[in-house]
């Protein structure tokens, strides 16, 4: 008898401990999608289950009793005001099961939407468009988030159009749960429209006339806070200043003009740059630069660049002049000398160049006139060629590619170049050259993306032997057809030396998967060749690799196989630096 009492006492003492240690599992049936996610986010029991904590039985039952009220509150933003909830809390091995079956019931529908504008801005086209685009219409299922988004968007459009005093005189979402009906009523009082006043640059380190060219608005334009932010970013990107502060002043009560003051602190006049990298194609890469940020008050800039690598040695002097619209219009002057030596060719280039660049949205247009004297050897061709080359370039930058490990956005670029020379017009040879190149990342989910890359080129000339190697086409290497040595693909002479081609075709698909944080794995297939005639055989390379994003750039390691070569030899490609 005493033994049974002792056992009962021990069991009684252990029961609270077991209840304390027990976990809880929550099961919700009858809901899907955003509605289910919102219920799970609002339900205290679900939060407890996710935490992995072991509650007391009393605490667990308290949260269980609260659950139906929390489920109803989570359903209402989606228009469900009459749910039927069946709940059970049952013990099971290792813990508890909280089971909820939810029938959300009929949904509240919007029966009337009355969104109106009052005041001086009631006829403003942008505001009228925001009224028409209100995200709830009669007959729609009620969504509180859409009501909130539409209300905020209309007010934001008013602010951006210069109506700084815009306020809602009426903002009501009327819900009749018994009839499952909802009515939206909004009345926006716009108030007066404010406009930009004068922009001043007190104590500016550069000529105010130059700085005025960076202002993206004119006096009298509707006041928009976003344009002040754009002005600040534009001035910061010039590199002239270490500090930029754009301050709107008090509005004039009669004209409703808002003056703007821009306070600028000059950056140190000298800027130094050092860049390091490595590639299987180039060997080491070293770039050293010095730049005088401003010469005088007109924003002229001068710099020297030294670039060294296993295949290239160059030095350039550069001079940059902001033109009448300095935000989008620049003149660049350059002079330099360089030597480039690879397994297939070598050249010494002396050049003078004038280039005008204009930015049009995300397109950058550049027209250049370049004088060159090139002493070269490629295959059996050698000599010195003088060239005067007009060149036209367009390139378009899209939004930056998503970083590894994030929800990827598409990112990349496309570039087009046309260059020509005419014999007798300060050139020793006539040619016309076109290239088109592009690359783009396509998102395939949170951890995956696809890099699509391609390049096409054509060269027309009647005297190919006088064309320097920089204007011929070669293929093979880290950024071309992997599995083949750098510039090892192309037409060959009788002695087997690569001489370069008149046509270029390259295409690449590379699938990337995030393995860990900033580390990605890659599978790729490259196809291409430099040829004299379209239709000549293309070469294929394929393999796998790793990409590791570092603070200084991206480290890449590829094991590539030359599929078009007998025996399918393999080759390692190693790169360190910015991705092209």
NUMI-19743 format. One record per residue: x, y, z of N, C-alpha, C, O in turn. Coordinates in steps of 0.2 Angstrom, whole numbers, plus 5000, padded with zeros to 4 digits. Layout:
! residues N
XYZXYZXYZXYZ...
END
This chain:
! residues 580
500449945000500050005000500450065000500350114996500950065004501450125005501750134998501950194996501950074995502350084988501850114983502150154979501250094983500750124978500650194979500650234974500650224986500550294987501150334985501150384982501750304986502350334984502350344976502550394973502150294973502150294965501650344963501750384958501050354966500550404964500850474965500750514961501150484971501450544973501950564967501950624965502450514965502950534960502550554954502850594950502050514952501750524946501350594946501450634941501050614951500750684952501250734951501150784948501850724954502450774953502650784946502850834944502650724943502950724936502450754931502650774926501850754932501350774927501450844925501450864919501550894930501650964928502250964923502351014919502750924925503450934921503350914914503650934909502950854913502750834907502450884903502550894897501850914906501550964903501951024901501851054895502451044905502851094903503351084898503451124894503551024897504051004892503650994885504050984880503050984885502650964879502651014874502551074876502751004868502751044862502051054860501551014862501951094855501251104852501251114845501751144842500851074841500751084834500151114832499651094835500151154827499551194825499351174818499751174814498751154817498451134811497851174809497351174813497851204803497351254801497151224794497451214790496451204794496151184788495651234785495351264789495551234779494951274776495251344773494851374770495851354774496151424772496751414767497051364768496851454763497451454758497751524757497451574759498351524754498651584751498751634757498951624762498651704755498751754759498351754765498551774771497751724765497251724771497551674776497551694782497751624774498151574778498751604781498851594787499151634777499751664780499651714785499951724790499051754784498951814789498651784795498851804801498251724795498051694801498651664805498651674811499051634801499651604805500051654808500351644813500151714805500551774808500151804814500551824818499551804814499151834820499051784825498951804831499051724824498851674829499451664834499951644833499351674841499851664846500051594847500651584848499551544846499751474846500251454841500751424842500151484835500651474829501351504831501851464829501351564834501951594835502351544841502951534840501951524845502251474851502551414847503051394849502151384843502351324839503051334835503451294835503051394832503651414828504251424833504851414831504151444839504751464844505051404846505551404848504651344846504951284849504951284857505151234860504651334860504651334867504051284870503651264867504151264876503751214879503351254885503551264890502651264883502251304888501951264893501951194893501751294899501351254903500651234901500451274896500351184903499651174901499151234902498751244897499251264907498751324908498951374903498451404901499551394902499651444897499451424890499251464886499551354888499351334882498551334881498351364876498251324886497451324886497251394885496751414882497551444888497451514888497451534881497051574878498051524877498151544871497651504866497451534861497451444868496951404864496251444864495951454859496051464870495451504871495451564867494951594865496051604866496151664863496051654855495951704851496251594853496351584846495751604841495851634836495151584843494551604838494551674837494351694832494651714842494551784842495151814837495051854833495751784838496351804834496151784826496351824822495851724825495751704818495251754815495351774809494751774819494251814816494551884814494451914809494951904819495351974817495751964811495852014807496051914810496551904804496151894798496351904792495451874798495051864792494751924790494651934784494651974794494252034793494652074787494252104783495252084787495552124782495452094775495552134770495252034774495152004768494352004766494151974761493952034771493252034769492851984772492251974771493151944777492751884780492551904787492951914791491851914788491651944794491251884798490951904803491051834794490651784797490951714797490651664794491551704800491851634799491551584804491251604809491551524802491351474807491951434809492351404804492151424815492751404817492651344822492251344827492951284820492851224824493551214827494051204823493651204833494251204837494351144841493851124844494851104841495051054846495751054848496151074844495851044855496451044858496550974861496250954866496950934858497050864860497750844862498150864858497850804867498450784869498750724865498250694862499350724863499650664859500350654862500550694866500550604859501250584861501750644860501850664854502050664865502550714864502350784864502750834863501650794866501450864866500650874865500250824867500450924861499750944860499650954852500150984849499050944850498850964844498251014844497750994847498351074842497851124841497551124834497951144829496951094833496651084826496151134825495651144830496151174820495651224818495351214811495751214806494751204811494451204804494051264803493551284807494251304798493951374797493551374790493851364785492951384791492451404785492451484785492051504789492751514781492751594781492051624780491951674782491651584777490951614776490951664770491451664766490351694769490251744764490751804764490951824770490951834759491351884759491051954758490551954754491252004761491052064761491252094754491752094752490752124750490852154744490752234744490352254748491152264740491152334739490552354735490552324729490052394737489552414733489552484731489152504726489952524734490052594731490752624733491052604738491052654728491652684729491552764727491452774721491652804731491652874730492252914732492352924738492652924727493352954728493353024724493253024718493353074728493253144725493853194727494253184732493953234722494453294723494153354724493653374721494353394729494153464730494753514730495253494733494553574729495153624729495453644722495153614717495953684722496253704716496553644712496553654706496653584715496953534711496453484708496653434706495853494709495353444707495353424700495153374698495653474695495653454688496353434686496453424680496853424691497453404689497453334686497153284689497753324680497753264676498053204680497753144681498653214684498953164687498453134693498453074695498153184697497753164702497053134700496853084703496853154694496253124691496453044689496053004690497053044687497252974685497252924691497152864691497552954697497552914703496852894705496852844708496352944704495752924706495452864702495152824705495552874696495352814691495652754693495352694692496252754695496652694697496552664704496952624706496052694707495952674714495852594714495452574710496152554718496152484717495552444720495552384719495052484722494452444724493852474719493852534718493452434717492852454713492252414715492252364718491652444713491052414715491052334712491252324707490852294717490852224715491452184717491452124717491952224719492652184721492552164728492152184732492852104730492952084737493352134741493752154738493052144747493452194751494152174753494152114755494652214752495252204754495552264758495552314755495652264764495852324768496452354765496552414765496952304764497552324761497552364755497952414754497052344751497052384744496652454746496852504742496252454750495952524752496552564755496552624753496952544759497452584762497952604757498252654757498152554752498652574747498352624743498752674741497752624741497452674736497452744740497552794736497252744746497152804750497852834750497952894749498352794752499052824752499352844746499652894745499152804740499452824734499152894731499552934729498552904732498252964730498553024734498653074731498653014740498953074744499653084742499953134741500053024740500753034738500753064731501153114730500253054726500253084720500153164721500453204717499753174726499553244727500253284729500353334727500553254734501253284736501753294731502053344730501753234726502253244721502053294716502553314712501453314715501253364710501253434713501053474710501553434719501653504722501053524727501053584729500553484729500053504733500253484740500053424743500653524743500953504750500453504755500553474761499953544755499453544760498853494759498353504763498953454754498353404753498253364759498653334763497553364761497353324767496653294765496253314761496453234768495853204767495353244772495453244778494853264769494253294773493853244775493553244780493753194771493353134773493753074771494053064765493853024775494152954773493752904777493952894783493352864774492952814778492852754774492752754768492952704777492752634774492252604779492352584784491652614776491052594780490852514778490752504772490852474783490652404783490052384786489952404792489552354783488952334785489052254785488852224780489252224791489352154791488752114790488752054787488152134792487552104792487352094784487052034782487452144780487352134773487952114769487852114763488452114772489052094768489252144763489352124757489152214765489252264760489752314763489852324769490152344759490652394761490552454756490452444750490652514759490652574755491352614756491552624762491652644751492252684751492052754750491752774745492252794754492152874753492752904755492952904761493052944750493652984751493553054748493353054742493753104751493653174749494353204750494553214756494753214745495453244746495353314744495253334739495553364749495653434748496353444747496753434751496453474740497153474738497553534741498153534742497153584742497553654744497853674738497853654733498253734739498653764734499153724731499453684735499353734725499953704722500553744723500653804722501053714726501753744727502153734721502153684718502653784720503153774715503853794717503953824722504253764713504953784715505153854714504953884709505453884719505753954718506453944716506653894713506853994717507554004715507953954719507853934725508453924715508953874718509653914719509953944714509853914725510453954727511053904730510853854733511653924728512253884730512653934734513153954731512553944740512953994744513653964745513753904747514154004744514853984746515053924742515453884744514753914736514953854732515653854729515953904727515953794730516653794727516753794720517353804717516253784716516253784709515753844706515353874710515853854700515453914697514653894697514453844695514253944700513553924701513253914694512753874694513453944689513153924682513253854680512853824677513853824682513953754681513453714685513153664683513453734692513053694696512253694694511953644695512053754692511353754689511253704684510653684683511753684680511553634675511453564678511153524674511553554684511453494687510753484690510453434693510353544691509653554694509153524689509153544683508853464691508353434687507653464686507153434684507553534688506953564688507053644687507653664687506553674685506653744684506153784689505753754691506353844690505953884694505253894691505153904685504753884695504053874692503753814691503153804691504153754691503953694690503553674697503753694702503053624696502753604702503253574707503753534705503153584714503653564719503553494720503053464721504153454720504153384721504753364725505253374723504553334731505153314735505653264732506253274733505353224728505853174724506353204720506853184719506153264717506653304713507253334717507853344715507153344723507653374728508153314729508753324730507853254730508253194732508653184725509253164726508353184720508753174713509353224713509853204710509153284714509753334714510353324719510853324717510153294725510653274729511053224727511653224727510753164724511053114722511553134716512053104715511253174711511653194705512253234708512853214705512253274712512853314714513353264718513953274717513053214722513553174725513953134720514453114721513553114715513953064710514453104706514853074702514453174706514953204702515653194704516153204701515753174711516353164714516753234716517253234718516353294715516653354717516653374724517053404727516153334727515953364734516053304739515853244738516253324745516253274751515553274755515453224758515253334754514553334757514053374753514253424750513453354753512953384749512353394753512053334756512053444754511453454758510953504754511153564753510353474752509853514749509353524754509053484757509153594755508753614760508153654757508353714754507553634757507053674755506853734760506853724766506753794758506553844762505853854764505453814761505653904767504953924769504553944762504853984759503953924761503553944756503354014756503154034762503354054751503154114751502354114751502054074747502054154756501354144757500854164751500354144750501154214746500754234741500854194735500354174731501454184733501654154727501654074727501654034722501654054734501753984735502353954732502353894729502953984732503553964729503953944735503953974740504353884734504853864739505553874736505753834732505953914739506653924737507053864740506853824745507553844737508053794738508753814739508953854735509053794744509753814745510153744745509953694748510753744742511153684742511853704745512153744742511953674750512653684754513153624752512953564752513653644749514153604747514853614750515053664752515153554751515853554754516253514749516153464747516753554747517253524741517553464744517853454750517653414740518053354741518753374740518953414737519253334743519953344742520153344735519853304731520553394733520653394726520953334722520853324716521353294726521653244723521353174725521153164730521253134720521053064721521453014718521753024713521552964722522052904720521652844720521252834724521852804715521452734714521952684713522552694710521852624716522252564715521752504714521352494718521852474709521452414707521952354706522452354702521652294708522052234708521552174705520952174707521852134701521452074699521852024696522452034695521551974694521951914691521451874686520851874687521751854680521351814676521751764672522351784671521551704671521951654667522151694660522651674658521751734657521851764651522451814651522851814647522351854657522751914657523351904662523851944662523351854666523851854672523651904677523051924677524151934680523951984685523752044682523852054676523352084686523052154683523152204689523052194694523452254687523652314691523452374688523652394682523052424691522852484689522952534694522752534700523352584692523552644697523252704693523452724688522952744697522652814694522752864699522652864705522852924696522852994700522353034696522353044690521953074700521453114697521453184700521353184707521453244697521353304700520553314699520353324693520253324704519453324704519253384700518753384696519553444701519353504698519953544697520353554701519953574690520353624688519953684687519653694682520053734691519653794691518953784693518853734696518553834692517853834694517353804689516753804691517553784683517153754678517053684679516753654674517453654683517353584684517753534680517553474679518253564676518653524672519053474677519153484683519253414674519553364678520153334674520053324668520653324677521253294673521453224677521453224684521753174674521953114677522453084673522553084667522853034676523352994673523152924676523052914682523152874671523052804673523652764670523852774664523852714674524352664672524052594673523852584679524052554668523752484668524252434666524552444661524352384670524852334669524552264670524152254674524652224666524452154666524952104663525452134660524852044663525251994660525352004652525751984649524752034649524752044642524752114640524752134634524652164644524552234642524952284647524952274653525252334644525552394648525352454644525452464639524952494648524652564645524752614650524752604656524852674647524752734651524352784647524452794641523852824651523452874647523352934652523452934658523352984648523153054651522453074649522253064643522053094654521353104652521153174655521353194660520653204651520453274653519653274651519453254646519353294656518553294656518253364656518453394661517853384652517553444652516753444652516453414648516453464658515753464658515453514653515753574652514953494649514653544644514053574646513953584652513653604642513153654644512653614649512353644653512553554647512053514652512553464655512553404653512853484661513353434664513053374666513453324667512453364668512153304670512153254665512253194667512153274659512053224653512553224648512553184643512953284648513353294642514053314644514253354648514553274642515253274643515753274637515553244632516253304637516753304632517453274636517653294641517653214633518253184636518853184631518753164625519353204633519953204629520453154632520553144638520853114627521353064630521953064625521853074619522453044628523053034624523452974628523452974634523752924624524052874628524452834623524452844617524852784626525252734623525152674627525152674633525152614623525052554626525452494622525452504616525552444625525852384622525452324624525352314630525252284619524852224621525152164617525352164611525352114621525652054618525351994621525251974627525051954616524751884617525051834613525551844610524851774614525151714610525051724603525451694599524551754601524351764594524551824590524651834584524651884594524851944591525151994596525051984602525452044594525652094598525652164594525652164588525552214598525452284595525652334600525552334606525952394597526052454601525552504598525652524592525152534602524652584600524852654603524952654609524852704599524852774601524252804599524052804593523852844603523252864602523152934604523352954610522652974601522353034603521653034602521453004597521253054607520453044606520153094609520253124614519553114606519053164608518353124608518253094603518053124614517453084614516853134617516953154623516353134614515753164617515253114620515053074616515053124626514553074629513953114631513953164634513353084629512753104631512253054634512252994632511953064640511553014643510853034641510553084642510452984639509752984637509352934641509352874638509152954647508852894651509352854653509852864656509252784652509752734653510252724648510652674648510152754642510552744636511152804637511052854639511752774636512352824635512552824628512752764625512552874625512752884618513452924618513552974621513952894614514552924613514852924606514752874602515052984604515352994597516053014598516253064602516552974595517252984596517552994590517352964585518153034590518553034584519253024587519553054591519552964584520152944587520752934582520652904576521352964583521852954579522352904582522552904588522552854578523052804581523552784576523552794570524152764579524652744575524852674578525052674584524752614575524852554578525352514574525352504568525852494578526352444575526252374578526152364584526152324573525852264575526152204572526452214566526052144575526152084572525652034573525452024579525352004568524851954569524951904564524851914558525051834566525151784561525751814556526351824559525651814550526251834545526151904543526551934539525651944546525552014545525952054550525852044556526252104547526552154552526652224548526552224542526752274552526852334550526652394554526452374560526652454552526352504555525752534551525852554546525152544555524552574551524352634555524252634561524252684551523952754554523252754552522952734547522852774558522152774557521852834560522052864565521252864557520852914559520152884559519852874554519852864565519252824566518752864569518752884575518152874566517552904569517252844572517152784569516952844578516652794581516052814585516052864588515552774584514852784588514752724592514752664590514552744599514352694603513752704607513552764609513352654608512752654612512852604617512952544616512652614624512552564628512052574633511952634635511652524635511152534639511252494646511352434645511152524651511252484658510552474660510152524661510452414662509752394666509852404673510452414675509352384677509452384684509952334686510052284683510352344691510852304694510552234695510052224697511052184693510852114694510752104702511152134706510252064703510152044710510752014713511151974710510952024719511451994723511351914724510751894725511851884725511751814726511451804733511551834738510951754733510551744739509951794740509651784746509851834736509251874736508751864731508851824726508151884732507651884726507951924720507951984721508051884715508451914710508051954705507451934704508252014703507952054698508352044692508952034692508052054686508452044680508952104680508752164681509552094678510052144677510552134672510652074670510852184669511352164663511452234659511352284662511652224653511852274649511852254641511852194640511752304637511852294630512252354627512152404629512652334622513152384619513152374612513152314609513152434608513252434601513852474599513852534602514252454594514852504592514852494585514852444582515052554582515152554575515752604574515852654576516252574570516852614569517052604562516952554558517452654559517652654552518252694551518452734555518552674545519152714543519152714536518952674532519452774533519452774525520152794523520452844525520452744519521052764516521152824512520652844508521652864513521652924510521452984515521653044514521052964520520753014525521153004531520852984536521853024531522253014537522252934539522452924545522152894535522152824537522452784531522452794525522852724533523152684528522752624526522952594521522152614528521752564527521052584528520852624532520552554523519852564524519552504527519652454526519052514532518652464535518052494538518052554540517652444539516952464543516852404548516852344546516752424554516652374559516052384564515952434566515652334565515052334569515152274575515352224573514952294581514852244586514252254590514052314591513952204592513352204597513452154602513652094601513452174608513552134614513052144619512852194620512852094623512352094628512452044633512751984632512252054639512252004644511652024649511552084650511351974652510751984656510651924661510751864659510551944667510351894672509551884672509251934673509351824672508651814673508451774679508851724680508051804683507951764690507551704689507051694685507751654692507451584692507151564699507051504701507051614704506851594710507351634715507851664713507251614722507651654727508451634726508851674727508551574725509251554725509551534718510151514717509151544713509451524706509351584701508851624702509751584696509751634691510151604685510551564685509951634679510251614673510551674669510251724669511251674668511551724664511551704657511851654655511251754653511251744645511751794643511751854644512251774639512751814636512851804629512851744626512951854625513051854618513451904615513451964617513851894609514151944606514251934598514351874596514051984594514151974587514552024584514552084587514952014579515352064576515452054568515451994566515552104565515752094558516252154556516252204558516752134551517252174549517252174541517352124538517152234538517152234531517852274529517952334531518252244525518852274522519152244516519052184515519452274512519752244506520552234507520852214503520752254513521552244514521552224522521852264526521352164523521352134529522052134532522152144539522552124529523252124531523452184535523952184539523152244533523352304536522952324542523052374545522452284544522052294549522352274556522552214556522452324561522752304567522352244571521752244570522652214575522352154578521752174583521252144584521752244585521252264590520552264586520052264589520552274579519952274575519752214572519252214568520252164572520052094570519652054576519652084581519352004574519051964579519351894581519651864577519451884588519651824591519151794596518751834598519251734597518851704602519251654606519751634605518851634612519251584617519451624623519751684622519351594629519551624635519051634640518451614639519251664646518751674651518151704650517651674652518051754646517451794644517251774637516851814634517451724634517251704627517051634627516551614631517351584624517151514624517651484628518251474627517451464634517851434639518051364637517651324634518651334639518851274637519451284632519851234631519551344630520051354625520451414627520251454631521051414625521551474627521351534625520951544620521551594628521351664626521551674619522151664617521051694615521151714608521451664604521851674599521351594605521651544602521151514596521351474592520551544596520051524591520051574585519951634587520051554579519951604573520351574567520651524568520251604562520651584556521351574557521651614560521651534553522451524554522751524547522451514542523351544547523751554541524051484540523951434543524451474534524751414532525251384537525351324537525451424542525951394547525551384554525851364559524851384553524451374559524351424564524151414570524551484563524551544567523851574567523651584561523551594572522951624572522951694570523351734572522551714565522651784562522051824563522051884561521551794566520951834567520451834562520651814556519851844563519251834558518951904557518951954560518451894551518051954549517351944553517051994553517151894555516551884559516651854566517151814567516151874570516251844577515551824579515051864578515451764582514851744584514951704591515351664591514651734596514751704603514051704607513651744606513951644610513351644614513451594620513851554620513151614626513351574632512751574636512351624637512651514639512051504645512451484651512851434651512351514657512651494663512151494668511851544670511951434671511551434677511951434683512451404684511651474688511951484694511451474700510851484700511751434705511351414711511751434717512351424718511451474722511751494728511851434732511351394734512451424734512651364738512751384746512451354750512951444747513051474754513251544754513751564751512751584757512851654757513051684750512651684746513651704749513951744743514251694739514551714734514151624740514551574736513951544731513451524733514151544724513651514720514051454716514651464714513651404714513951354709513651374702513151404701514051354697513851374690513951314686514351274686513451304681513551254675513451304669512951344668513851284664513851334658513951294652514251244651513751324646513851304639513951364635513551414635514551364632514751414628514851394620515051334619514651434616514651414609514951484605514651534606515351474600515651534597516251514593516551464593516451564589517051564585517151634582516751664580517751644580517951704575518051664569518551624568517751694563517751654557517851704551517751764553517951684545517951734540517251734536517151784533516851674537516251674534515751644539515851594542515151684539514651654543514451584540514351574534514351534544514251464542514851424543514751364543515451454545515951414547515851384553515451404557516151324555516051284561516151334567516651374568515751324572515751354579516051304584516051244583516351324589516651284594516251284600515951334602516251234604515851224610516251214616516751174615516051244621516451224628515851224633515351254633516051184638515551174644515951154650516451134650515551164656515951144662515551174668514951184667515851174673515551194680516051234683516651234682515751274688516251324692515951354698515451334700516351394701516151424707516151504706516651524703515751544710515751614710515651634717515251614721516151674719516151694726516251774726516751804724515651804728515651874729516051904734515851884740516551944733516951974738516852044738516652074734517152084744517052154744517452184738517252244736517952154735518352184730518152164723518452184718517652124723517452094716517152024717516952004722517251984711517051924711517551874709517951884705517651824713518151774712517851714708517351684710518051694702517751644698518251584697518851604695518051524697518451464696518051424691517551394694518251404685517851364681518351304678518951314677518051244678518351184675517951184668517351164668518251194663517951194656518251144652518851124652517751114648517951064643517851084636517351114634518351074632518351094625518051034621518350994618517351044620516950994617517050984610516950924607517351034606517451024599518151004597518351004591518550984602519250964601519250894603519050864608519650854598519650784600519950764606520450794608519650724610519950704617519650744622519750734628519250794620518950844625519350864631519250844636519950894629520350924634520050974639519551004637520250974645519951024650520451084651521051074650520151134654520551194655520251224661519651234662520751254666520451294672520451364670520951394667519951404672519951474671519851504678519351494681520251544680520251584686520251654685520651684681519751694688519651764688519551794694519251764699519851854695519751894702519651964700520151994697519051994701518952064700518252074698517852034700518052134696517352154694517152104688517552094684516552084689516252044683516052094678515852144679516252074672516152124666515352124664515152164660
END
